[in-house]
Amino acid sequence: MAQKSLLMVGAGLSGAVIGRHLAEAGHKVHIVDARDHIAGNCHMYRDAETGVNVHAYGPHIFHTDDEEVWAYVNAHEVFLPFKNRVKTTSQGRVYSLPVNLHTINQFFGETLRPDEAKAFIETKADTSITDPQTFEDQALRFVGRDLYDAFFRGYTLKQWGCDPTELPASILKRLPLRFNYDDNYFNHRHQGMPQNGYTAMVESILNHPGITVSLNTRFSRDQAKDYDHVFYSGPLDGWFDYELGRLGYRTLDFERFTYEGDYQGCAVMNYGDEEVPYTRITEHKHFAPWESHAKSVLYREFSRECGPDDIPYYPIRLVNEKAMLGGYVERAKWEKGVTFVGRLATYRYLDMDVTIREALDCARLAEKAFAEGGVMPAFTVNPL
Ligand SMILES: Cc1cc2nc3c(=O)[nH]c(=O)nc-3n(C[C@H](O)[C@H](O)[C@H](O)COP(=O)(O)OP(=O)(O)OC[C@H]3O[C@@H](n4cnc5c(N)ncnc54)[C@H](O)[C@@H]3O)c2cc1C
């Protein structure tokens, strides 16, 4: 097999997992990242003042049903048991999320059993809505006005910067509503947190003699000619110098503050009220209950429209963005020597387990293509 010289743009999970697989297959892998650290948006760092391991780009909890991916992350880092139990503050009271039997009983001052709660919520639901078109329709149809106003309306408005009547019903596809006391935020079989953080995990993935990493190195397209193939995990519109315009994102601002002791008693507290400008507060030390820290560091999280110099977090993917995405995907298919991978280059929200799954699949396809003299496609998943 002829050894290929490969470039990964981005040292996040996508670049690291693809790079590792192809280095193990005998190829020479160079990874560049514009940032001064590896691990992309999963990056964590030790806060100098408190000693707490902080999720630099917002809280990340690992959860999956994918056995191979679970084995993969466990091969690179010790995962300790962790259940994400989110709380929310609404109109001066604290409730449990996702909306469950405890939330319903507490909110309505009832002591309902599961069947009674189901029947009760049906009396609250707006059954006149037969074909929900908007996020608001969908919520009113299934939970009714009271729960919608307390738990969905304000949060969604702040998160997406528009009224829920302007968002499609599909955003609220599966209603997070439980008629039991299960307050585990995720349903997946495996859930946990990396003992030393995701950055340590990615460091282990990158630890291979066939891989070199250059940080503080922004990729420009003229570098591509120096390599046999590029795996690009940067923004799709950025590859094309935004010639069709910028794909819309929401960005986040984190306001750091510290506290002597335990500030909120849980890792994530949402704020559902429209009047509170932030969406949630993260108390990072609660993500590592096996560590002990007297002081605490917290992030207040604010969501807003993403400008050209901001970090893109959540792709908006409404009608206009999808049309622009279609244009970029069409152009991308004509590009030679590049495969677009990961959350930014395919303009999708991807959980970490899905990112790793797609990266492994892409890397295997590439291994085969390079061995057999085949051609790697621009996309190994359909971004549309
Ligand atoms: C707020 C938030 C919370 C999340 N929480 C969870 C969670 O709880 N659980 C979960 O499973 N997933 C979560 N995720 C998803 C998770 O962050 C992604 O799955 C993961 O980051 C995707 O990895 P990636 O490598 O595709 O992209 P990224 O991590 O974004 O990595 C891309 C890298 O490419 C670099 N780059 C881009 N352009 C260039 C360029 N031109 N030159 C050089 N480098 C470049 C960037 O600097 C970046 O480091 C969350 C996401 C967000 C936004």
Ligand as a Chemical Component Dictionary entry (heavy atoms), coordinates in Angstrom:
data_LIG
# 
_chem_comp.id                   LIG 
_chem_comp.type                 NON-POLYMER 
_chem_comp.pdbx_formal_charge   0 
_chem_comp.three_letter_code    LIG 
# 
loop_
_chem_comp_atom.comp_id 
_chem_comp_atom.atom_id 
_chem_comp_atom.alt_atom_id 
_chem_comp_atom.type_symbol 
_chem_comp_atom.charge 
_chem_comp_atom.model_Cartn_x 
_chem_comp_atom.model_Cartn_y 
_chem_comp_atom.model_Cartn_z 
_chem_comp_atom.pdbx_ordinal 
LIG C1  C1  C 0 -23.011 23.952 23.865 1  
LIG C2  C2  C 0 -22.819 22.534 23.387 2  
LIG C3  C3  C 0 -22.977 21.493 24.276 3  
LIG C4  C4  C 0 -22.782 20.180 23.852 4  
LIG N1  N1  N 0 -23.006 19.188 24.748 5  
LIG C5  C5  C 0 -22.861 17.915 24.357 6  
LIG C6  C6  C 0 -23.162 16.849 25.267 7  
LIG O1  O1  O 0 -23.546 17.080 26.414 8  
LIG N2  N2  N 0 -23.010 15.582 24.829 9  
LIG C7  C7  C 0 -22.607 15.286 23.539 10 
LIG O2  O2  O 0 -22.496 14.109 23.199 11 
LIG N3  N3  N 0 -22.319 16.281 22.677 12 
LIG C8  C8  C 0 -22.438 17.571 23.038 13 
LIG N4  N4  N 0 -22.146 18.581 22.157 14 
LIG C9  C9  C 0 -21.639 18.240 20.807 15 
LIG C10 C10 C 0 -20.085 18.198 20.686 16 
LIG O3  O3  O 0 -19.547 19.453 21.000 17 
LIG C11 C11 C 0 -19.713 17.775 19.252 18 
LIG O4  O4  O 0 -20.193 16.469 19.023 19 
LIG C12 C12 C 0 -18.222 17.783 18.932 20 
LIG O5  O5  O 0 -17.600 18.958 19.352 21 
LIG C13 C13 C 0 -18.009 17.621 17.430 22 
LIG O6  O6  O 0 -16.626 17.488 17.148 23 
LIG P1  P1  P 0 -16.017 18.017 15.761 24 
LIG O7  O7  O 0 -14.604 17.554 15.717 25 
LIG O8  O8  O 0 -16.900 17.635 14.619 26 
LIG O9  O9  O 0 -16.095 19.606 15.844 27 
LIG P2  P2  P 0 -15.321 20.648 16.781 28 
LIG O10 O10 O 0 -15.217 20.120 18.148 29 
LIG O11 O11 O 0 -15.972 21.960 16.577 30 
LIG O12 O12 O 0 -13.844 20.688 16.164 31 
LIG C14 C14 C 0 -13.532 21.377 14.965 32 
LIG C15 C15 C 0 -12.159 21.992 15.125 33 
LIG O13 O13 O 0 -11.762 22.540 13.854 34 
LIG C16 C16 C 0 -11.030 23.716 14.085 35 
LIG N5  N5  N 0 -11.073 24.538 12.859 36 
LIG C17 C17 C 0 -12.174 24.991 12.226 37 
LIG N6  N6  N 0 -11.807 25.694 11.107 38 
LIG C18 C18 C 0 -10.458 25.664 11.048 39 
LIG C19 C19 C 0 -9.501  26.180 10.131 40 
LIG N7  N7  N 0 -9.845  26.880 9.034  41 
LIG N8  N8  N 0 -8.182  25.965 10.382 42 
LIG C20 C20 C 0 -7.789  25.244 11.487 43 
LIG N9  N9  N 0 -8.674  24.719 12.374 44 
LIG C21 C21 C 0 -9.984  24.921 12.161 45 
LIG C22 C22 C 0 -11.716 24.370 15.265 46 
LIG O14 O14 O 0 -10.849 25.255 15.943 47 
LIG C23 C23 C 0 -12.107 23.158 16.121 48 
LIG O15 O15 O 0 -11.151 22.904 17.125 49 
LIG C24 C24 C 0 -22.387 19.908 22.524 50 
LIG C25 C25 C 0 -22.237 20.960 21.627 51 
LIG C26 C26 C 0 -22.479 22.259 22.038 52 
LIG C27 C27 C 0 -22.396 23.368 21.024 53 
# 
loop_
_chem_comp_bond.comp_id 
_chem_comp_bond.atom_id_1 
_chem_comp_bond.atom_id_2 
_chem_comp_bond.value_order 
_chem_comp_bond.pdbx_ordinal 
LIG C1  C2  SING 1  
LIG C2  C3  SING 2  
LIG C2  C26 DOUB 3  
LIG C3  C4  DOUB 4  
LIG C4  N1  SING 5  
LIG C4  C24 SING 6  
LIG N1  C5  DOUB 7  
LIG C5  C6  SING 8  
LIG C5  C8  SING 9  
LIG C6  O1  DOUB 10 
LIG C6  N2  SING 11 
LIG N2  C7  SING 12 
LIG C7  O2  DOUB 13 
LIG C7  N3  SING 14 
LIG N3  C8  DOUB 15 
LIG C8  N4  SING 16 
LIG N4  C9  SING 17 
LIG N4  C24 SING 18 
LIG C9  C10 SING 19 
LIG C10 O3  SING 20 
LIG C10 C11 SING 21 
LIG C11 O4  SING 22 
LIG C11 C12 SING 23 
LIG C12 O5  SING 24 
LIG C12 C13 SING 25 
LIG C13 O6  SING 26 
LIG O6  P1  SING 27 
LIG P1  O7  DOUB 28 
LIG P1  O8  SING 29 
LIG P1  O9  SING 30 
LIG O9  P2  SING 31 
LIG P2  O10 DOUB 32 
LIG P2  O11 SING 33 
LIG P2  O12 SING 34 
LIG O12 C14 SING 35 
LIG C14 C15 SING 36 
LIG C15 O13 SING 37 
LIG C15 C23 SING 38 
LIG O13 C16 SING 39 
LIG C16 N5  SING 40 
LIG C16 C22 SING 41 
LIG N5  C17 SING 42 
LIG N5  C21 SING 43 
LIG C17 N6  DOUB 44 
LIG N6  C18 SING 45 
LIG C18 C19 SING 46 
LIG C18 C21 DOUB 47 
LIG C19 N7  SING 48 
LIG C19 N8  DOUB 49 
LIG N8  C20 SING 50 
LIG C20 N9  DOUB 51 
LIG N9  C21 SING 52 
LIG C22 O14 SING 53 
LIG C22 C23 SING 54 
LIG C23 O15 SING 55 
LIG C24 C25 DOUB 56 
LIG C25 C26 SING 57 
LIG C26 C27 SING 58 
# 
